[in-house]
Amino acid sequence: MAASIGVYFGGTTSCVAITKDEKTEVLANDAGDRTTPNVVAFSDNDKVVGLAAKQGRLRNPVNTVMHVKHLLGRSFEDQVVLAVKKRSAFRVVDKQGLAGFEVELNNKKILISSLEVAVLIFKKLKEIAEHGGGKSVKSAVLTVPADFSGQQRDAVRKAAEVAGFEVLRLISEPSAAALAYSIGVTKLHDPCNVLVYRLGGSTVSVSVVNVTNGLYRIEASKTYHECGGDDITSALSSLCVQEFKRQYRMDVSENKRAMGKLYNACETCKHVLSTINTSHISVDSLYEGIDFHSNITRAKFESVVNVPLQRCLHLIPATLQETGLSSSDIHKVIITGGSTRIPKLQSQLRDMFPDAELLNSISPEEVIATGAAVQAALLMSRDDSVSCSSNEIQTPSTSKSIYVKVIDESGSPSLHTIVPKLSFIPLRQQHYFTIPKEQDSLCLQLVEGEPGCTPAATTSLGQIVLRDLATEEPQEGKVTLDVHLKRDGSLEVTCSESLSGSMDSILVPLSSRPGDDQVKKE
């Protein structure tokens, strides 16, 4: 089988993986690293990409461009673009309505688009792919965030194609992460909810992927641009600034060069503390010829970065609320992004999802590229004589979530999801619950609404009533709720109680007929 390439184009770094002879591995660049910084430096008539550009940003900050992924395909007035412009040393400008950069090349100021910068990065990635897989390797699967717009996806595809890649497909980063761990591949019939948590350098994102019968469906995905791994590094560098000021009565916070050197040392310290308990920060001639040295323990590091860590985790409850799921409904948690190596972060994720399996056996920086390479191998091995129309790769789904409205102990109504939004049609499920032994009747109200809505914002579908329940039995009654979503779009719900044999059913013609909403099989 021919070699197939998977490319993860990240906000801070990129990674290339290859599948050859049914084995998937991550390729190293010319520096021997398995990830490549997404940094491009312009100097005189030279353009440098990768680690060398990152190392030289202290000497040439204005002409060293980063975070191009966040700007690619966005208008200049986009809030994300304006935020990058505000915090960056390089100049972000308006180039034909889109985000671009002003750099000096051959002693002249020129405007370069974010697409052109992305092409330079993809050319570097293609060199890595050719070095590891041969000159003939061009076919690749690229990954993009789940919430990327069509314009942003087109820009990523175009940049890769200009660089020389033959793009087989663009897949979402959460789907690639799930593919890397073969979720839904080995056990096709076991439905699974997967939470993919990515903590990169400048952003944090949370996605919930439902895997059923080998099909991946993204239930919800949120990205937060105001927090990332850089904030954790900045918190550590602030500690060092305070320590230097306490020792030498000097404030280095206004010296950009000194802060850059200190930031790099703290970034290295952060990575070291992910594997061992103590690290040493050492910067020669930090300020006015004075050297700085400090020992940082993991416990001290965790106490310093606790605030930004909590900010990076706050997106999880909001994402779960949108899907209508609770932490107990999540079966697996996948971590991606270099900053997820931090042991305290992993510990907090385990505490948030005690019943879920935390998957971290693949390097968090490499897991998305690995999944993309697996997908590329699947596409390369398919029979080209078999083609699918657009109707054959889409399936009808529900347009809203369906709930059972229940009254909690305080007397307030709450919603229990029985059919999530965008569930495939047809569908058959069973739900089980118990009722107190002294209760002689049961009334279930069926409603529909958007994920995360309040009980007051739902639409009533009907109700099921069970009477003459067995109250003389010593054990609690067991109720089975059989949900059948038919091909014609109607919903049949049957409720039965085991002790008394009481049963009732209801047939509801839903507003979400087949064809109203289509979920693409990715």
C-alpha positions in Angstrom: 0.0 0.0 0.0 1.3 3.5 -0.9 2.3 5.8 1.9 -0.4 8.2 3.1 0.1 11.5 5.0 -1.8 13.1 7.8 -1.1 16.8 8.6 -2.1 18.7 11.7 -1.9 22.4 11.1 -2.0 23.9 14.5 -2.1 27.4 16.0 1.4 27.1 17.5 2.9 24.0 16.0 2.3 21.5 13.2 2.9 17.8 12.9 3.1 15.3 10.1 2.4 11.6 10.4 2.6 8.8 7.8 0.9 5.5 7.4 3.0 2.9 5.5 2.8 -0.9 5.5 -0.1 -0.6 8.0 2.0 1.2 10.5 1.5 4.9 11.5 4.4 7.0 12.8 5.1 10.7 13.3 7.9 12.2 11.1 10.7 14.2 12.5 11.8 17.5 10.9 15.4 18.5 10.0 16.0 19.5 13.7 15.0 16.1 14.9 11.8 17.3 16.5 8.4 15.7 15.8 6.6 19.0 15.9 7.4 22.1 13.9 6.7 25.7 15.2 4.3 27.6 13.0 6.6 30.6 12.9 7.9 32.4 9.8 10.7 35.0 10.0 11.5 37.5 7.2 15.0 38.9 7.1 16.8 40.6 4.2 15.8 38.4 1.3 15.4 35.3 3.3 12.4 33.5 4.7 12.9 31.1 7.6 10.2 28.6 8.8 10.1 26.6 11.9 12.5 26.3 14.9 15.1 28.7 13.5 12.5 31.4 13.1 11.2 30.9 16.6 14.6 31.1 18.1 15.3 34.3 16.3 12.2 36.2 17.3 13.9 38.1 20.1 16.3 39.7 17.5 13.6 40.2 14.9 10.2 40.4 16.6 8.5 42.7 14.1 9.2 40.4 11.1 8.5 37.1 12.9 4.9 36.1 12.1 3.0 33.6 14.3 -0.6 32.5 14.9 -1.4 32.4 11.2 -3.9 29.6 11.6 -6.2 31.9 13.7 -6.0 34.6 11.0 -6.3 32.5 7.9 -9.6 33.1 6.1 -10.8 35.7 8.5 -11.8 39.3 7.7 -9.6 42.0 9.2 -12.5 43.2 11.4 -13.0 39.8 13.0 -12.7 39.9 16.8 -10.1 37.1 16.8 -7.9 39.0 14.3 -8.2 42.2 16.4 -7.2 40.3 19.6 -4.1 38.8 17.8 -3.2 42.3 16.5 -3.4 43.8 20.0 -1.1 41.3 21.7 1.5 40.6 19.0 4.8 42.3 18.2 4.4 41.7 14.4 2.1 44.0 12.5 -1.4 42.7 11.4 -2.9 44.8 8.6 -5.8 44.8 6.2 -5.0 43.1 2.9 -8.0 43.2 0.6 -10.4 42.9 3.4 -8.6 39.9 5.0 -6.0 39.6 7.7 -2.4 40.1 6.4 1.0 41.2 7.7 3.4 44.1 7.1 7.0 42.9 7.1 10.4 44.2 5.8 12.0 42.3 3.0 15.0 43.6 1.1 14.8 46.8 3.2 11.3 47.4 1.8 8.0 47.2 3.6 5.7 44.8 1.9 2.2 43.4 2.6 1.9 39.6 2.7 -1.4 37.8 3.1 -2.0 35.1 5.8 -2.6 32.6 2.9 1.0 33.3 1.6 2.4 32.7 5.1 0.4 29.5 5.5 1.8 28.3 2.1 5.4 28.7 3.4 4.5 26.6 6.5 2.9 23.9 4.3 5.9 23.8 2.1 8.0 23.1 5.1 5.6 20.3 6.1 5.8 18.9 2.6 9.6 18.7 2.9 9.2 16.7 6.1 6.7 14.4 4.4 9.0 13.8 1.4 12.0 13.2 3.6 10.2 10.5 5.6 8.0 9.0 2.8 9.7 9.7 -0.5 9.3 12.3 -3.2 6.2 10.7 -4.6 4.2 11.2 -1.3 1.7 14.0 -2.0 -1.7 12.7 -1.0 -2.7 14.0 2.5 -5.6 14.4 4.9 -5.6 17.8 6.6 -7.3 18.6 9.9 -9.2 21.7 10.9 -11.1 22.8 14.0 -14.7 21.6 14.1 -15.9 25.2 14.3 -14.0 26.5 11.3 -16.1 28.3 8.7 -16.3 27.2 5.1 -14.1 30.2 4.1 -11.4 29.1 6.7 -11.5 25.5 5.5 -11.2 26.6 1.9 -8.1 28.8 2.8 -6.4 25.8 4.6 -7.1 23.6 1.6 -5.8 26.2 -0.9 -2.6 26.8 1.1 -1.8 23.1 1.2 -2.5 22.7 -2.6 -0.4 25.7 -3.5 2.4 24.1 -1.4 2.2 20.9 -3.5 -0.1 18.6 -1.4 -2.9 16.6 -3.1 -5.6 17.1 -0.4 -7.7 13.9 -0.1 -10.0 15.4 2.5 -10.3 17.9 5.4 -11.5 16.3 8.6 -12.2 17.8 12.0 -9.5 17.7 14.7 -11.8 15.9 17.3 -12.6 13.2 14.7 -8.9 12.7 14.0 -8.2 12.4 17.7 -10.9 9.7 18.0 -9.5 7.9 14.9 -6.0 7.8 16.4 -7.3 5.7 19.3 -9.5 3.5 16.9 -12.7 4.4 18.7 -15.6 2.9 16.9 -13.3 0.9 14.6 -12.8 -2.3 16.7 -16.2 -2.3 18.4 -18.6 -0.9 15.8 -21.9 -1.5 17.7 -20.9 0.1 21.0 -22.1 3.7 21.1 -19.6 6.0 22.8 -19.5 9.7 23.8 -16.0 11.0 23.5 -14.9 14.4 24.9 -11.8 15.8 23.1 -10.0 18.4 25.2 -7.3 20.4 23.4 -5.1 22.9 25.2 -2.8 24.6 22.7 -0.5 27.5 23.0 -3.0 30.3 22.4 -6.5 28.6 22.4 -8.4 25.9 24.3 -11.2 23.9 22.7 -13.7 21.3 23.9 -15.6 18.9 21.6 -18.1 16.1 22.2 -18.1 13.4 19.6 -20.7 10.6 19.5 -19.4 7.4 17.9 -22.1 4.9 16.8 -21.6 2.1 14.4 -18.4 3.6 13.2 -20.0 6.9 12.4 -18.5 10.1 14.0 -20.9 12.9 14.9 -19.8 16.1 16.6 -22.5 17.0 19.1 -20.9 20.3 20.1 -17.6 22.1 19.9 -16.4 25.4 21.5 -13.2 27.3 21.2 -11.9 29.9 23.7 -9.3 32.3 22.3 -8.7 34.2 25.5 -6.8 31.5 27.3 -4.2 28.8 26.4 -0.8 27.3 27.3 0.9 30.7 26.8 -1.1 32.0 29.8 0.3 29.2 31.9 3.9 30.1 30.8 3.2 33.8 31.4 2.1 33.1 35.0 5.4 31.3 35.6 7.4 34.1 34.1 5.6 36.7 36.3 6.7 34.7 39.3 10.3 34.9 38.1 10.0 38.7 37.5 8.9 39.1 41.2 11.7 36.9 42.4 14.3 38.9 40.3 12.9 42.1 41.7 13.1 40.8 45.3 16.7 39.8 44.9 18.1 42.7 42.9 15.6 45.5 43.3 15.2 45.7 39.5 12.0 45.5 37.4 12.5 43.6 34.1 8.9 43.6 33.1 9.3 46.6 30.8 12.3 45.2 29.0 10.9 43.2 26.0 14.2 41.4 25.3 14.7 40.3 28.9 11.0 39.2 29.1 11.5 37.2 25.9 14.5 35.4 27.2 12.7 34.7 30.5 9.6 33.5 28.7 11.6 30.9 26.7 13.2 29.6 29.8 9.9 29.3 31.6 8.4 27.5 28.6 11.2 24.9 28.8 10.6 24.6 32.5 6.9 24.0 32.0 7.7 21.1 29.7 10.3 19.6 32.0 7.9 19.7 35.0 5.4 17.6 33.1 7.8 14.6 33.5 9.9 15.3 36.6 9.2 17.0 39.9 11.9 19.7 39.8 13.3 22.0 37.1 15.8 24.8 37.0 15.3 28.2 35.3 18.6 29.7 34.2 19.0 32.8 32.1 22.4 34.3 31.5 22.6 38.1 31.5 18.9 38.6 31.9 19.1 42.3 32.8 22.1 44.7 33.0 24.5 41.8 32.9 22.9 40.0 35.9 22.3 36.2 35.6 19.1 34.7 36.9 18.7 31.2 38.4 15.8 29.7 40.2 14.6 26.2 41.2 11.0 25.4 40.6 9.2 22.4 42.1 6.1 20.9 40.5 4.1 21.8 43.6 5.2 25.4 43.4 4.5 25.5 39.7 1.0 24.0 40.2 0.1 26.6 42.8 1.3 29.5 40.5 -0.6 28.4 37.4 -3.8 27.3 39.2 -5.8 30.4 38.1 -5.0 30.0 34.3 -5.6 26.3 34.6 -9.1 26.8 35.9 -9.8 29.3 33.2 -8.8 26.7 30.6 -11.2 24.1 32.1 -14.3 26.4 32.4 -15.3 25.6 28.8 -16.1 22.0 29.6 -19.4 22.5 31.5 -20.7 24.9 28.8 -20.0 22.4 26.1 -21.7 19.6 28.0 -24.7 21.8 28.6 -25.1 22.4 24.9 -25.2 18.7 24.2 -27.6 18.0 27.1 -25.1 15.4 28.5 -23.7 15.1 32.0 -20.2 14.1 33.0 -21.4 10.6 33.6 -22.5 10.3 30.0 -18.9 10.7 28.7 -17.2 7.3 28.2 -13.8 8.5 27.0 -11.7 11.7 27.3 -8.9 12.4 24.8 -6.3 15.1 25.5 -4.5 16.9 22.7 -2.1 19.9 22.7 1.2 20.2 24.4 0.0 21.9 27.6 -2.3 18.9 28.4 0.9 17.1 29.6 0.6 19.0 32.9 -0.1 16.3 35.5 -2.5 18.6 37.6 -4.6 19.3 34.5 -4.9 15.5 33.8 -5.8 15.0 37.4 -8.5 17.6 37.3 -9.9 16.0 34.1 -10.1 12.6 35.9 -11.9 14.2 38.8 -14.4 15.9 36.4 -15.0 12.5 34.6 -14.5 9.8 37.2 -16.4 7.2 35.1 -14.6 8.0 31.8 -11.3 6.6 30.5 -8.6 9.2 30.0 -6.7 8.4 26.8 -3.1 9.8 26.8 -1.0 7.0 25.5 -0.3 8.9 22.3 1.7 12.1 22.6 -0.9 14.9 22.9 1.0 17.0 20.3 0.9 14.1 17.8 -2.5 12.5 18.3 -4.4 14.6 15.7 -1.8 14.1 13.0 -1.8 10.4 13.8 -5.6 10.2 13.3 -5.3 12.1 10.0 -2.7 9.6 8.7 -5.1 6.7 9.7 -7.9 8.4 7.7 -5.6 9.0 4.8 -4.7 5.3 4.7 -8.4 4.4 4.7 -9.1 6.7 1.7 -6.1 5.5 -0.2 -7.1 1.9 0.2 -10.7 2.4 -1.0 -12.1 1.1 -4.3 -12.2 4.1 -6.7 -14.9 2.3 -8.7 -17.3 2.8 -5.8 -18.8 6.2 -5.8 -21.4 7.8 -3.5 -23.8 10.6 -4.3 -24.5 13.4 -1.9 -27.7 11.7 -0.8 -25.8 8.5 0.1 -23.3 10.2 2.4 -26.0 12.1 4.3 -28.6 10.7 6.7 -31.8 12.3 8.1 -31.6 13.4 11.7 -33.7 15.2 14.4 -33.6 19.0 14.4 -34.2 19.3 18.2 -33.5 17.3 21.4 -36.3 15.3 23.0 -36.6 15.3 26.7 -38.6 13.8 29.6 -39.6 16.6 32.0 -39.3 15.5 35.6 -39.9 17.3 38.9 -36.9 17.1 41.3 -37.0 17.0 45.1 -37.3 20.8 45.4 -40.3 20.8 43.2 -38.6 22.4 40.2 -38.9 21.0 36.7 -35.8 19.5 35.1 -35.1 17.9 31.7 -33.7 14.4 31.0 -32.5 13.8 27.4 -33.9 10.8 25.7 -33.1 11.7 22.1 -30.2 14.2 21.5 -30.3 16.8 18.7 -29.1 15.5 15.3 -29.8 11.9 16.2 -30.0 9.6 13.2 -33.4 8.5 11.9 -34.5 5.7 12.4 -33.5 5.2 16.0 -34.4 2.8 18.8 -33.3 3.2 22.4 -34.3 2.1 25.8 -34.0 4.1 29.1 -34.4 2.7 32.6 -35.2 4.3 35.9 -36.8 3.4 39.2 -39.7 4.9 41.2 -40.4 4.9 44.9 -42.2 1.8 46.1 -45.0 3.9 47.7 -45.8 5.7 44.4 -49.0 4.3 42.8 -49.0 6.3 39.6 -46.5 7.9 37.2 -46.9 10.7 34.7 -44.1 11.4 32.1 -44.2 14.6 30.0 -42.4 14.5 26.7 -41.1 17.8 25.3 -38.6 19.0 22.6 -36.3 21.9 22.5 -32.8 23.1 21.7 -29.8 21.6 23.7 -29.2 23.4 27.0 -32.6 25.1 27.0 -34.7 25.6 30.1 -37.9 23.7 30.8 -39.9 26.8 30.0 -38.4 27.1 26.5 -39.6 23.6 25.4 -42.6 22.5 23.3 -44.9 19.8 24.8 -45.3 16.6 22.7 -47.6 14.7 25.0 -47.6 12.6 28.2 -47.6 9.0 29.3 -49.5 7.9 32.4 -49.1 4.7 34.4 -51.7 3.9 37.0 -52.4 1.2 39.6 -48.7 0.6 40.3 -47.8 -2.2 42.9 -47.3 -0.3 46.1 -47.3 -3.4 48.4 -44.1 -4.8 47.0 -41.0 -4.3 49.2 -38.7 -3.2 46.3 -38.8 -0.1 44.1 -40.6 -0.3 40.8 -38.5 -0.5 37.6 -39.7 1.5 34.6 -38.6 0.9 31.0 -38.9 3.6 28.4 -38.8 2.3 24.9 -38.1 5.1 22.3 -38.7 4.4 18.6 -38.0 7.2 16.1 -39.4 5.9 12.9 -38.4 6.6 9.3 -41.5 8.7 8.7 -40.4 11.1 11.4 -42.9 10.0 14.0 -41.9 9.2 17.6 -43.4 6.2 19.4 -42.6 6.0 23.2 -43.8 3.0 25.3 -43.5 3.1 29.1 -43.9 -0.1 31.2 -43.5 -0.9 34.9 -42.1 -4.4 35.7 -43.9 -5.2 39.0 -47.5 -4.3 38.1 -47.2 -4.8 34.4 -48.8 -1.4 33.7 -48.1 0.0 30.3 -48.9 3.1 28.2 -47.6 4.4 24.9 -47.8 7.5 22.7 -47.2 8.3 19.0 -46.1 11.8 18.2 -45.6 13.3 14.7 -42.4 15.3 15.2 -41.6 18.6 13.4 -38.3 17.1 12.4 -39.3 15.0 9.5 -36.6 13.0 7.6 -34.7 15.3 5.3 -35.2 18.4 7.5 -31.7 18.1 9.0 -28.9 16.1 7.3 -25.9 14.9 9.2 -22.9 14.2 6.9 -21.2 10.9 7.6 -17.5 11.9 8.1 
